[in-house]
Amino acid sequence: MSDEERTNKRFETYMRMGWAPVPFKHQPPHIKKALREARVRPKIKGCFETNSKLVLFQDEVPLTYVEGWVTTERVPFPFEHAWVQDDVGTDIDVTITPKQPRILVSWEVPASEVRRAVFSRGYYGPIRGHEFNETSRQAYELMGFP
């Protein structure tokens, strides 16, 4: 395949899936079903948008929106993040793969609060920014930072 063909293929993928899509074929069947029903493609740095849409725009799979501080092998310091939790309490992250992040501090946000925040603001972002502010010191202390 030539460089031009490779570039064209990447561009077509971008136009079809959006920027930085994350593979999700390893996710459990009920999460794949929720992603299809919500018509959302997980993407890197799209945790707030992806998980808000999963909770708001699909009805088949009972999911809870969760926010908090996490860390990963590639990012060894706490960062703000969102993910979902299924009806049996399993934390499922569709925007960081393949290994799930280490959860440091977290809180559940009811779907009604997610809906209110997204529609009143007109964009996707942290629902409870104040919680991030209040728990940032705790998250860093859990990682051994002074």
Secondary structure as UniProt FT lines:
FT   HELIX           3..17
FT   TURN            25..26
FT   HELIX           29..38
FT   TURN            44..45
FT   HELIX           47..56
FT   STRAND          63..71
FT   STRAND          79..86
FT   TURN            87..88
FT   STRAND          91..92
FT   STRAND          102..109
FT   HELIX           111..121
FT   HELIX           129..142
FT   TURN            143..144
//
